[in-house]
């Protein structure tokens, strides 16, 4: 049996050769509303998605395709005003008990308080890798771009092209990494007043409902995964990616990106599982002992 690291090396040439990508998709073409009825709306000829939450239900949108590695950009304007108790999301996930998942979750706030960006990674059904950040801008005033870069070597979370988190492939030291399950892209809004704002102390004020988040510029540059195989291995897709930027496939942090990441982690991070000794009394997860940029 080949080692995890050699498996990754075998994957890279295949993905470099041929990519199946969908760029600057309309929401109609890229996906569909999957719950919430009239609370979810695709507007402006498919260029704008709005998701709303009221005291009966939230709402959600999902991509039509599954993907195995890619760059996923979404511009989001979060719920304004008192959004306590609400969670707005943008994430990738496979299905089943042993699912993989890459999460952006935006935890609502009481008026005047900053939003919290909650990130997490699941591999083979195991998560518990949360990092949280206080935003350094007003995410309700205008649209900001939230990016997941997922390649065989690492996962990078970015906000307006500023990296806030990196999770490297550490299979060589026994850390599971999501690299074999195709994932769907989801956007949702839902009520989580039992934990979302100040640990559940501040509840949802339903007189403020409906709570509405807006999404636009859904750009996907990724490998489509279907029936256990990837379009990256199909010669049929060669002509569809002419001129497509494939830099995400091997993207890492250069020195400027590392400086930005350090600034965010030193000034905006409010929780890091890799420093939570109370939660892991038997010892921190193995990746926490790697150099800072490897977490």
Secondary structure, DSSP 8 states (H G I E B T S, - for coil): ---HHHHHHHHHHHHHH----EEEE-HHHHEEEEE-GGGEEEEGGGTEEEEEE-SS--EEEEEEEEEEEEEEEEEEE---S--TTEEEEEEEE--STT--EEEEEEE---TTS--EEEEEEEBTTB----EEEE-SS-TTTS-EEEEEEE-SSEEEEEETTEEEEEEE--GGGT-----SS-EEEEEEEEE-TTTTTGGGTS---GGG--EEEEEEEEEEEEEEEETTEEGGG-GGGGGGGTT---GGGG----HHHHHHHHHHHHHTEEEEGGG-TTTTTT---GGGGS-GGG-
